[in-house]
């Protein structure tokens, strides 16, 4: 596949990405349930798809909703990938696609759950889609991040860690009068992600460092004995 030119990447990619993000916001506001009809904030769903007669076929079944609402998002996402070299633009494109899919599912099939958690439901769906999109685009993000200065890399990781911890501890709300309340919901992510994952990551890094030192020692030992790592290839070439 040919790489797009920088000019096409900057203009076409940004334009398609802006259109995709606007489309995702439109789907979120249109298919999301209304929690409080008397109070509307700019970030709350309006549910106008269920009021328009022209969109009745979109809300009849999950299949028709996915086909009608996810297809444009998929085409725009592919367009961003083909016209943009930016890892951030590709991340946002995948995020918007996944977010539209989640909004369609919870708006048609599980609207009661979304209505119960109201704006927190939207926030959790958005962050979950962002997490999956970041995992999918991790190779491009890592390659792009390696070109940034170390302080900037540390700042980005710090923001992600703080945002993740804040979401884990506040996704279902907080009660200041229950200072020591522990239920299954916060226990699993807090002990799992804040304690277990860092310990496993530290052990993994330590293992790789020790393994790397061991391999380097073996290479030096073989070099001192005059044994090259490519010796079998040389023997094969001579025999052949």
Beta strands, then each sheet from edge to edge (+ up, - down):
end
